[in-house]
Amino acid sequence: MPRFAKMLAEGMHQRGHEVELYTAKAFFYQLNVPASLKKWFGYIDQYLMFPWQFKKKLKLIPFDTLFVFTDHALGPWVPIVKDRPHVIHCHDFLAQRSALGEIEENLTSYSGRKYQSYIRNGYQQGKNFISVSENTRLELQRFLKNRSISSHMVYNGLNQSFDTLQQAKAGATFSKRIGIDLANGYILHVGGNQWYKNRTGVIEIYNAYRKSNTSNIKLLLLGAKPNQKLLDAFQNSEFKEDIHFLTEIEDEYIPMAYAGANVFLFPSLAEGFGWPIAEAMASGTLVVTTGEAPMTEVGGQAAFYIQKRPSVKEKKQDWANEAAKMLVKLLCFPENTRKEAAEAGIQNA
């Protein structure tokens, strides 16, 4: 969200608007309390202290000021300005759906369910919404019980420059930056450890691909440091010497990481939008992702689709084997053919 807020603020500045960012300051959160209480003290800062402070400041703010909520998770603040010009950005409703028991992969505690209800009661008082995908917009309508509001869909833009760089050159530059020999190419994934990113599924597909042929292409997972579940999948892989976790890579090298990849693998279970898909396509890299919305909205005719990873343990290996067949198909193409296919797909989309 900080990245998204920065993108919106810079865009408004470029258009001549005055922009001021408001957020809760850490006070109770900084107190010397047990780690188990940190989250709750943070909530005091966000939902008790900040509203009280902001209501006093609101009296001095011109009435024609537009208040922009960068995410509907800020719902508890919406009632403060519900009668002022405002708009609420909606990215995904995965936490909301999880709290209602709709997502078996992400069960929510009692306190989590109450917290999501608190958020929902807040944003339901809003009147103007922007969703980042049609899938998200439809979910919003359901949570608002289809009441009459202003609701529009606007796809996310890229907040960094991406280009169809020459694959070998981009790969060589990125190889030098990370100190890993990428002469045989690499499969790339970009994402965090959220349950829906399915990083363990990435390793499962990679294992199946390596077992099906003699290729020694590497797998690069770029993003957050791996959690224990992902580390377990890594340790259990017979190809772990070719699996690399990359963290804290400078922004200037991210376009090279995309452009140098043979294939971008993104088997997410769910998304609000799927920014990495757009970034990979803008880099002229072939994309393999899950064939469900909103991934299909972003990928259009330019991506290659696989089934969603099943929740039943006994079916996961078959899923990985089928997804691996897609990688075999794409990686057997020479570089120029892969680039032509990717660029043709971008034009078709």
C-alpha positions, 0 to 999 in steps of 0.5 A: 500500500505505501507503494500504491499511495506513492504512485497516486500522490506522484500522479496527482502532483504531476497534474497540479494537485496539492496532495497531503498524506495522512496516516496513523503515527506509532505511539502505543505501538512503540511502547515496550510491551510483549510482542504478542500485544504489539499488533493490538497496540498498533490498532489503538494508534490506528483506530482510536488515536488517529480518528480523534486527532484527525477529527480536530484537523478536519475542521480546518480542511476545505470542504471541497477536498477529496479524501482518497482511501488507498485501500478498503482495509482503512474502512474504519476511517471512512465514517469520519469523511462519509459526508465529504468528497471521498473515494475508496480504492479496493484491491482484493477482498481475500481477507474479507472472504476468509473471515466469512469462511469462504477460503479454506486455505486461509482460516481466520481466528475469532478476533480476525473475523471480528476485525474484518467485520469492523473494516466492513462496517466502515467501508460500507458507509462509503459512496464512491469506489474504484476497484483494480479489476472487474473481479474485485468490483463484483466482489465489492458489489456483493459486500455492499449488498448491491446498494446504489453507489458509484463503483468503477473499475480501473486497472493498475498502471505500472509504477516503474519502466519496463521494456522488452530488453534483449533477453541474453543481455538482460540476463547477463546483467542480472546474473552479475548483480546476484552472483549466480551463473544464469548461462542456462537460463532461469524461471522467475517468480516474483511475490511475497509469502502470502498464502495466495501467492502459492510459492510452494506451488512454484517449487512443486512445478519446478520439481516436476519440470526438472524430473521430466527432462534433463534441463538444469535451468534455475529457479529464482524466487524474487521477493520476501525472505522465505517462511518456514513452509517454503524453506521446507519445500526447498529443503525437500527438493532434489534440485535445491542447488538450482533454486535461489531466493532473492531479497532486497534487489534494487528497483533498477534491476527488477526490469532486468530480472523480468526481461532476462527470464525464459519464463515467468511462473505465477501460479497464484491461488487468488489475486486482486490484480496481479501486478507481476503479470503486467510487469512480466508482459511489459518486459516481453517475457512469456507468462504462465499463470492460473487460468482464473480471474483476475489473472485472466483479466491481466494476462488476456491473450498474452499469457499461458494458463494452468489450472488452480492448485488443488487443496486436496493433497493427493491431487497436487502432484498431478497438478504440478505435472500438468503445469510442468508440461506447459513449461516444457512446451514453452522452454523448448522454443529458442529465445527469438521464438519466445520473444516473438510469441510474447510480443505478439501476445502483448499486441493481441491483448 
